Amino acid sequence: MTRTDSRGWSLSLAALLVACGGGVDAVDDGPTALPSVQVAADNITIVDSLLVESGPILSGSLIAERTARLLPQVGGTIIALPVRVGMAVRRGAVIAVIDTMVLADQARAARLGVQGAELAAADAMRNRDRSEELHRAGAIAQRELEGARTAASQATAVLEDARARLASARQRLADAVIRAPFTGVVAEVPASVGDVVSATGGGIIAVVVDPTVLELEAGVPAQYLGAMRVGARVQFAVPAQPGRLFEGTIARVSPAIDVATGQVVIYVRVPNPDGGLAAGLFTEGRVTVASARGLAIPFNAVDPQAVSPSVRRIRGGMVESVVVELGVRDELLERVEVRTGLGLGDTVLVAGAIGTPLGAQIRITNSDR
């Protein structure tokens, strides 16, 4: 073989190897592995079995179910006002005292009037009884007997009138001391010592509320009217206490729909034994119309870019996409029932971590690092 032939054979062999995918540079090492991705612990959630409830969202403000606006029942000058806003008071506690000097004089006069009327009535009745005895004995005429009877009746009427005047005077005297009608908390004290008040057109002296039971007035879409039944469960939250849910039940449902808003007004009774809520707080919640207990995930675990509802699950440390069937949505707690696709204890990505590439290796880190 000549030197030229040897060189040509070498070139032909190299070309064959390239054509067949041979050679060191053409060796296939498999798919390129994705780099590991760090995910904060608050960007994952564990699938759990939870109660998921749905129903119309509502909002409104809390008011005290029992509120007493104490007005003066008699005129005069306020001489005592021992309460302040925020004070707890028991039923019958003194809220304010109006000057009773004139009223006390009137009560004394009325009492003396009763005493005089009682003496006159007793004398008239004795005279009537004596006249009846004399008439039976034939000592006096019928006309004299009738006169004695009339005098006794008139004296009795005068006595009853005097007693009524005394009762009225005593009531006015009692009304001069304004008392709490029930156990509660003083919410307002617009009056001051020295103010002159009147029984007609007098301003409010104080406001007492019962904080143990509140009421939420809210509107829900008219389409839910059939589900708004007395006793239906209502859950709500208040901005002042984030993360805490409160409960109440529908106490009343308005029979009419507001034409302007297309809503029906409901009134929710809210027990508040521990005083955790206060009148005037704004609330957001929902009326429970449907509920289901089963596997549930947060709203932000569902991939918004997917054609079918799906989530990104971590399986074997890698990210995979799983198609799921969703059920009841809980708008208040922002979670949704998962009927198929996931199992109890599965780990899924939420929020911004949903964009993690499929197949990526996941390393979970603490949120505070």
VEXLO-230331 format. One record per atom (N, C-alpha, C): y, z, x; residue in one letter. Coordinates in steps of 0.05 Angstrom, whole numbers, plus 5000, padded with zeros to 4 digits. Layout:
REM residues N
YZXA
...
This chain:
REM residues 369
497650005018M
500050005000M
502450005018M
504349845010T
506749825026T
508650045019T
510550085036R
512550295031R
514150245006R
514549975001T
516049904976T
514449974951T
511849924952D
510149984928D
510050284923D
509850434944S
509750734941S
512250834927S
514550724934R
517050824922R
517150744892R
516150504886G
516250414858G
514350584841G
512050664851W
510150824836W
511451104830W
512851204849S
514151464845S
516251454823S
517851244822L
519851214801L
518551184774L
516351034773S
514950994747S
513851254736S
512751424754L
511651684746L
513851864735L
516151864748A
518352024738A
519351944711A
519351674707A
520251574681A
518251654659A
515651644665L
513651724646L
513852014638L
514452184658L
514752464652L
517052524633L
519252384638V
521652414621V
521052324593V
519652094591A
519051984564A
517252174549A
515452314563C
513652494549C
514752774546C
517252814553G
518453084551G
517553264573G
516653164594G
515753334616G
517953414634G
517353534655G
519353624674G
520253904670G
521354034689V
522154314687V
524354354667V
526354174667D
528754214650D
528054164621D
525854034614A
525253964586A
523454174573A
522754384586V
520954594574V
522354734551V
521154754527D
522354874503D
521755174503D
523855334505D
523555634505D
523655754477D
523755584455G
523955694428G
526855724420G
527355814394P
530055844384P
531656054400P
534256004403T
535956184418T
536356444401T
535756684412A
536056934397A
538957004394A
539757104368L
542457184363L
543057454376L
545457494385P
546057754398P
545957974377P
545558224386S
545558454368S
548358504358S
548558614333V
551058664320V
551258964313V
553459084320Q
553859364313Q
555059384285Q
553859554268V
554859594241V
555259894237V
557659964227A
558260244222A
556560354199A
555960604200A
554260734180A
555360704152A
558060704150D
559160684123D
559160394112D
558060204128N
557759934118N
554859864110N
553260074107I
550560034097I
550160224074I
548160164057T
547460344035T
544460344032T
543360564023I
540560584018I
540060553988I
538360373980V
537760323952V
536460573940V
537560673918D
536560923906D
536260883876D
534761063864S
534461063835S
536661233823S
538361103806L
540761233795L
541061163766L
542661323752L
543361263724L
545761083725L
545460853713V
547660653711V
548460623682V
551060663677E
552060653650E
554360443648E
554560333624S
556660133620S
557960183593S
560360073591G
561960103567G
564860023572G
566460023551P
569259943555P
570860143572P
572460033590I
574160193606I
576660283590I
577460533594L
579760633579L
581560783598L
584060823589S
585960983605S
587761123585S
588861343594G
590661503577G
591461753591G
592861923577S
593762183588S
592562413572S
592062633586L
590962873573L
593163033560L
592563143537I
594363323524I
592763563515I
594163783511A
592764023502A
592063993472A
589564063465E
588664033438E
590264223420E
590864463430R
592464663415R
595064713430R
597264653417T
599864703429T
601664833408T
602865053415A
604665203397A
607465193407A
609265073391R
612165063398R
613465293381R
614165503395L
615065743381L
618065723375L
618665723349L
621365703340L
622265973328L
624866033328P
625766283317P
625466283286P
624466503275Q
624266523246Q
626566683234Q
628166813251V
630466963242V
632766903262V
635166933253G
637466893270G
638267143285G
639467093308G
640367323324G
640467243354G
640967453370T
641167413399T
638567493412T
637567323430I
635167393445I
635767613465I
634367843462I
634968063479I
632768113500I
630467973496A
628268003516A
626667743516A
625867663540L
624267423544L
622467473568L
620267623564P
618667713587P
616767503599P
616767263590V
614867063600V
616166853618V
614566733634R
615466513652R
613466283650R
614266053658V
612565823657V
610165873676V
607765813665G
605265853681G
603866113676G
605266293662M
603966553657M
601766533636M
599566673641A
597466683621A
598066903601A
597766853576V
598367053555V
595967063536V
595567303526R
593467343506R
594667323478R
592967283459R
593867263431R
595267523424R
597667503412G
599267733404G
601167833425G
601067713449A
602967803470A
605767733463A
607667913470V
610467863464V
611667643481V
612767443468I
613967213482I
617067253483I
618267343462A
621167393461A
621767593439A
624067723442V
625067913422V
627967843415V
628467823389I
631167763379I
632368023369I
634968063374D
636368313366D
635668383337D
634568633334T
633568713308T
635368923294T
637768973305M
639369193293M
639969143264M
640968903258V
641668843230V
639268843213V
637068723223L
634568703208L
633468983203L
633669163222A
632669433218A
634269583197A
636969533196D
638569653175D
637769553148D
637269293146Q
636469173121Q
633769293112Q
631969333131A
629369443124A
629669733114A
631369883127R
631870163118R
633070163090R
634969993085A
636169973058A
634069893037A
632369713044A
630369633025A
628369853020A
627770013040R
625970233037R
627170443018R
629770503022L
631170693004L
631170582976L
631570312973G
631570192947G
628870232933G
626770212948V
624070252936V
623770542927V
624670732944Q
624471012936Q
625971072911Q
628470962908G
629971012884G
628670882860G
627570642863A
626270502841A
623670642833A
622270762852E
619870912845E
620571152828E
622771302835L
623571532819L
624371442791L
625871222789A
626771132763A
624471042746A
622570912758A
620170812743A
618471042734A
618171242751A
616571472743A
617871622720A
620571642720D
621971782698D
621771622673D
621971352675A
621771182651A
618971192639A
616971202655M
614271212644M
613671492631M
614771702643R
614471962630R
615871972602R
618171852601N
619671832576N
618071672555N
616871452565R
615271282546R
612871442536R
611471592554D
609171742545D
609971962525D
612272092530R
613172302512R
613972182485R
615171952485S
615971822460S
613571742444S
611471652457E
608971582442E
607771832428E
607872062442E
606872302429E
608572382405E
611172362409L
612972432387L
612672242363L
612171992370H
611871792348H
609271842332H
607171922346R
604671992332R
605072242314R
606872422323A
607372662307A
609372612285A
610472372285G
612472302264G
615272402270G
615772492295A
618272602302A
620472392308A
619572152316I
621571942322I
620771682309I
622671512306A
622071262292A
620871062312A
619770842300Q
618570632316Q
620570502335Q
623070482325R
625170352341R
625670512367R
625570772366E
625970942390E
623670912409E
621270892398L
618870852415L
619070582430L
619870372416E
620070112428E
622170112450E
624370262447G
626370282467G
625270422492G
623670622489A
622470762512A
620570582527A
619070432512R
617170242524R
618670032540R
620769922529T
622369712542T
623569822568T
624670062567A
625870192590A
623770232612A
621370302605A
619170342625A
618470072638A
618269862622S
617569602633S
619769502651S
622269542644Q
624469462661Q
624469612688Q
623969872686A
623870032710A
621569942729A
619369862717T
617069762733T
617769502746T
619169332732A
620069072743A
621969112767A
623869302763V
625769362784V
624269472809V
622169632805L
620669742827L
619169512842L
617969332827E
616569112840E
618468932856E
620968892845D
622868742860D
623768882886D
624069152884A
624869302907A
622669292929A
620169302920R
617969292939R
617769012952R
618368802937A
618368532948A
620668512969A
622868622963R
625168622982R
624468763008R
623068993005L
622269143028L
620268983045L
618268863032A
616268703046A
617668473061A
619668343048S
621168123061S
622668223085S
623968463082A
625568573104A
623768643127A
621368753121R
619568823142R
618468573157R
617968363141Q
617068113153Q
619167993172Q
621668003163R
623767893180R
624068063205R
623668323202L
623768503226L
621468433245L
619068383234A
616768303251A
617268033264A
618567843249D
619067583259D
621067583282D
622567793285A
624467813307A
622967843334A
620467923333V
618767943357V
616867703356V
617367513374I
615767263375I
613367313392I
610967263381R
608467313395R
606767063399R
605067073419A
603266843424A
601266823402A
600966583389P
599066553367P
596166533376P
595766483401F
593066473412F
593166513442F
590866563454T
590666603483T
591166333497T
592966333516G
593566083530G
595366123553G
596865913559V
598665913582V
601465813573V
603465943583V
606265863576V
606865613591V
607565393576A
608065133588A
611065083591A
612665193572E
615565153573E
616965403563E
619365453575V
621065673565V
623965563567V
624765403547P
627365293547P
629665493540P
628965713528A
630965913520A
631566113543A
633666263539S
634466473559S
635366723544S
635266943557V
636267193546V
639267153541V
640167233518G
642967203510G
643566973492G
641566783490D
641966563472D
642066653443D
643766543428V
643966603399V
642366383384V
640466463369V
638766273355V
639066323325V
638166123309S
638266143280S
635566053269S
634966143245A
632466083233A
632265793224A
634565663221T
634765383212T
635965223235T
634465033246G
635564873267G
635665003294G
634265233297G
634165363323G
632365213342G
633065213368G
631465073388G
628865223394G
627265083409I
624665203417I
625165433437I
623865653432I
624065883450I
622065853473I
619565783466A
617465753486A
615265573475A
613665463493V
611365303486V
608865423499V
606865473483V
604365583493V
602165383487V
600465333507V
598265143504V
595665283510V
593565183499D
590865273505D
589565083525D
589365163550P
588364973571P
585364943571P
583865093555T
580965083556T
579864843542T
581364713525V
580464473511V
582764273511V
582264033523L
584363823524L
583463593507L
585263413503E
584663173487E
585762923501E
584062723502L
584762463514L
585062263492L
587462143490E
587961933470E
588061673485E
586361483478A
586161233492A
585361003473A
585960763482G
585260523466G
582960373479G
581160263463V
579060093473V
579059833457V
578159613468P
578159353454P
576759373427P
577859233407A
576759253380A
573859163378A
572958993397Q
570258903396Q
568159123399Q
569059353410Y
567259573413Y
567459783391Y
568859713369L
569259903347L
566660013337L
564659833334G
562059923323G
560660133341G
561260133367A
559960323385A
561560573388A
563960583377M
565660823380M
564861033359M
562861193365R
561861383346R
562661673355R
563161843335V
563762123341V
561462243357V
562062373379G
559962483396G
559162313419G
560162053420A
559461883443A
560561993469A
559161963490R
559862073516R
561961903530R
563962043542V
566061923556V
566262053584V
566461883604Q
566861983632Q
569461873642Q
570862033657F
573461943668F
574062083694F
575961963708A
576962083734A
579962113732A
580962293749V
583862323751V
584662293780V
586862153785P
587762113813P
588162373829P
588862583815A
589362843828A
586862963841A
584462873831Q
581962983842Q
580062753847Q
580562593868P
578862363874P
575962443880P
574162273871G
571262323876G
569962503855G
571462613836R
570262793816R
570462663789R
568262683774L
568262573746L
568262793726L
569662753704F
569762943683F
568562813658F
567762983639E
566462873615E
567762983590E
567462833568G
568362913542G
566762763521G
567262813496T
565962673474T
568062583454T
567562363441I
569362253421I
569462453398I
571762543391A
572162723368A
573062583343A
574762373347R
575862223324R
576161933333R
575961763313V
576461473317V
578461373296V
580561253305S
582561143286S
581260933268S
581760943242P
580560743224P
581960473224P
584260453239A
585760203239A
585960103268A
586159843270I
586459703296I
589359633300I
590359693324D
593059623331D
593259313334D
594859193316V
595058903315V
596258803341V
598158943352A
599658853376A
597858843400A
596059053403T
594359073427T
591558983423T
590758963397G
587958893392G
585959113399G
586959363399Q
585259593407Q
585059793385Q
583059953386V
582660173368V
583060433384V
584460623373V
585060873387V
582761073382V
581861203403I
579861413401I
581061673413I
580061893403Y
580962153412Y
578562303424Y
578762373449V
576462493463V
576962783468V
575062953460R
575263243464R
574163303492R
575763433508V
575063483536V
574963793541V
572663913543P
572564193550P
573564233579P
575064453583N
576364503609N
576164803615N
573764913615P
573565213618P
574465313644P
574265153666D
575065253692D
577865183699D
579365053681G
582164983686G
582564773707G
580464613712G
580664403733G
582564173725G
583064153699L
584863933689L
587364063677L
589363903675A
591863993663A
592963783645A
594363873624A
595663693606A
597663523620A
597763263613G
599663083626G
598362903647G
595962973656L
594662813677L
593862533666L
594262323682F
593362063675F
590462023682F
588961893665T
586061873669T
585161583666T
582961513679E
581661253676E
578661313673E
577361193653G
574561243649G
573261033632G
570961103620R
569560923602R
567961073581R
567460933559V
565761033538V
562960923544V
560961093544T
558261003550T
557160853525T
556560593529V
555360433507V
552460363514V
551860313539A
549160253548A
548560393574A
546060463578S
545360603603S
542560523611S
542060543637A
539360493648A
538960653673A
536560763677R
535960903702R
534060723718R
534960663742G
533360483759G
534660453786G
533760263801L
534860213828L
537760103824L
539560193841A
542360103838A
543560083866A
545559903867I
547059853892I
550059833884I
551859873904P
554659843898P
555359553893P
557559513878F
558559233874F
558859083900F
559959213920N
560659073945N
558159023963N
555759073952A
553358993966A
552458713958A
553458613937V
552658343927V
554358133942V
552957933953D
554257723969D
555957543951D
558557553954P
560257383936P
560057083941P
559057013965Q
558856723972Q
556256593963Q
554356753955A
551656643948A
551756513920A
550056293918V
549956153892V
548556333871V
546456463879S
545056653862S
545556933872S
545557143854P
546057413864P
544157483886P
545257563909S
543557633932S
544957843948S
543357973966V
544358183983V
543358124011V
544558244031R
543658234059R
542158494065R
539558464068R
537858704073R
537058714103R
536858964113I
535959004141I
532959054140I
531458874151R
528558914152R
527558874181R
526359074193G
525459054220G
527759034240G
530059144232G
532359134249G
533858874248G
533058684231M
534358424229M
535458384201M
537458214199V
538758154174V
537357924160V
536657964134E
535457754118E
536857744091E
536757524078S
538057494051S
535857524030S
536457674009V
534557723987V
535857663961V
534657493945V
535657433918V
534857663900V
536757753883V
536257983866V
536957913837V
535658053818E
536358033790E
537958283783E
540358253773L
542058473766L
541958543737L
542558793730G
542558883703G
545159013694G
545059263685V
547359403674V
549459443697V
551959393690R
554159433709R
555659683701R
556159853720D
557760103716D
560460053729D
562459983712E
565059923722E
566560173732E
565860403721L
567260643730L
566360733758L
563760733762L
562660813789L
562160573807L
562760333797E
562560093813E
559760053826E
557760073809R
555060023818R
553559863797R
551459733805V
549959553786V
546959603789V
545659573767E
542659603767E
541459363780E
539359403796V
537759193808V
534959193796V
534358983781R
531758973767R
529558873784R
530058673801T
528058563819T
529358483845T
527658473866G
528658373892G
528758593913G
529258833906L
529459053925L
527559283918L
527059453937G
525359683933G
526859943939G
525760153929L
526960423935L
526960473965L
529360543975G
529560604003G
530360374021G
530560134009D
531459904025D
534359954035D
534959844059T
537559864070T
538959594067T
541359594055V
542859344052V
545659384063V
546859154070L
549559164080L
551559154057L
553959274061V
555959274041V
558659204054V
560559144036A
563359084044A
563458864065A
564958904086G
565458704106G
562958634122G
560958804122A
558558754137A
556758534124A
557358454100I
555858254086I
555957984102I
558157944117G
558457694132G
556757694157G
555157894163T
553557894187T
551557664186T
551257504207P
549457274207P
546557344201P
545157174187L
542357214182L
540857204208L
538857384211G
537257394235G
538457564257G
540857654254A
542157824274A
540758094277A
540558184301Q
539458454306Q
541658664300Q
540958874285I
542959064276I
542659334291I
544859424301R
544959694312R
547059854296R
546160074284I
547860234266I
549260444283I
551860464280T
553460664295T
554860844275T
555461084285N
556961274269N
559761174264N
560861234240S
563561134232S
565761244250S
565361484261D
567461604276D
567461544305D
565761364313R
565661294341R
567261044346R
